[in-house]
Every structure is written in C-alpha cells, then in structure tokens.
C-alpha cells in the first residue's frame, strides 16, 4: 500500500477533504483491489483474443481454458514473487481476486465471441 499511496492518497485527500484517516485507508484498499480485478481482466481479454484467433487448432477450440490458465499462472507467479520482497506481501486472496477479474473478462469475451461467430 505504501507504493501506491504516493499518488492515490493525495487524490483521495483532494476528492474527500473531510474524510477520516480510517475511511481513506479503506478507500485506498478498495482502489487497489479494483486495480487487481481490472489489470487481470485486461490480461484475460488480450489472452482470449490471441488464443481464439490462433493458428493452432487446440488453442482455437478451447481458447477460454488457455486464457484462464494464463491468468491463474501469472497471478500465482506475481504473488509468489511478492512474498519474497520485504516491502510486499503475497496473498492467495489476491490470486483469487486476479482470477475473478480474468474470469469475468473471459466470460464476457466468450458471449461476445459466440454471438459474432453465429452472425458469420
């Protein structure tokens, strides 16, 4: 949280000048968790797009599984790496949050992809 407080904290203080310290910490936490969801949703979108258009038949047929597997793998590697840094902590809950963001994006992409392939 100390890494992101340099730019998120001043913004929160500007937007909510009369808010208590505890509330600012809570808002900051929500923003960080939402960032987890968003960045892994973006990863899942690009992975889904790449795998669904792959020249490899297996990737093209089950692109959604490969996209979710990639999201899970990157989330696990990221949190494992953070657990070795003194200034960071790795959390299985963050892996779950990352996967949830990836799952939601993959699900949306799946429905859009199915709709587009039926129209063709």
Buried (B, 14 or more C-beta within 10 A) or exposed (E): EEEEBEEBBEEBEEEEEEEEEEEBBEBBEEEBBEBBBEBBBEBBBBBBEBBBEEEEEEBEEBBBEBBBBBBBEBBBEBBEEBEEEEEBEBEEEBBEBBBBBBBBBBBBBBEEBEEEEEEE
